[in-house]
Amino acid sequence: MRKASCEALPGSAVRTMRRCPEPSGLLQMSQSRIPLIGQRPLLMIVGTRAVTSWMSVEAFQRAIGPKEIHWIDGASHVDLYDRKQYVGPAVEQLAGFFGEHLDQARG
């Protein structure tokens, strides 16, 4: 699996980052604890332009329960906070995911 590059992308909101910094101790610790989520359903929504997408992919790979990763084409990490063209598809995915998994939990 290829890590997403931290090089600045054309049109990216992050233009000054030239290389990926080494993961901090906190990031390493949080990544190592992903399996503790256990068999709980996990949905990760990731922008295709997010410089942090490699962290989502690694966390997704470490998760052991039912999991799904959904890519939002053209979105950066912060675009998913408040840009309607990206938030709308993310919310639709969340609604479907939670609807399915909460219905299963109720039996």
N, C-alpha and C positions, 0 to 999 in steps of 0.2 A: 504494500500500500504506500503510495506516494504522499508525503506531507504537502499540504498546501504551501505555496511559496509566500514568504513575507515581503517579497519585492513589491514595490508600488506598482499597481496595475493602472493602465490607462483609464482615466475617469474615476479612479478610486478616491475616496475621501481621505485615505491614509497615503500621503505622498512622500513623507519623510523617512519612513521605515525602510531600511536597506537590507537588513538581514534579521532573521529570527533570533531574539535573545534566548539564552539558555532558560529552560523552564525553572521557575522559582521553586523553592522548597515547598511552599504552600500548594502550588499547582501539582507538583509531583505527589504530594500527600493526598490531595483531593482526587487525582486520577487513580491512585492505588485503592481508593475506597469505593470506586464505582460498583464493584461486585456486591457491596453491602446493600445496594438497592434491592438485591434479591430478585424474587419473581414478580415484582411490581412492574406494571407496564411502563415503558419509557418511550416518550416521543421527543426527538430532537429536531428542531426546525433550524435550518442553517441557510444563510445566504451564500450564493455561489461566489460572491465577491468578498466575503468576510475573510480578513487575514487570520482570524481565529478559527477558521473551519477545521483545520487539522486537529485542534483540541476536541471538537465535537466528534470527529471521525474516530479518534483514539478512544474517547469515552464510550462511544457506541460499540466499538469492537470489544471493549472490556465488560460491557453490560451482559448479564447472564439470563435475564428474564425476557419476556416478550418485549420486543423493541422495534422501533421504526425510526428511520431518518428521512426527513422530507427536505428537499432542497428548494429554495425560492430563487428562481433564476434572476440574476442581475442585482440581487440585494447584497449590501454590505452588512456588517454586524449591526451598526446603528440604524440602518434603513428599516430594520424590522421593528424599531420602537414606535415610529410615528408616520411612516410614509404609506398612504392609503393603498397604493398599488402593490405593496409588499405585505402590509398588515392584513388586508382582506384575505388573501390566499392562506396566510398563516392561521388566521382565526377559523377559517373553514376547515382546515386540517385538524386543528385542536378540537373543534366541535365534533367532528366525525370520530376522532380517536377516543375522546372521553365518552362520547355516546356509546360507542361499541364496548369499551372496557368497563364502564360503570354498569351497563346492562348485564354484562357477564358476571360482575361481582354480586349483583343482586340475585342472581340465580335464575 
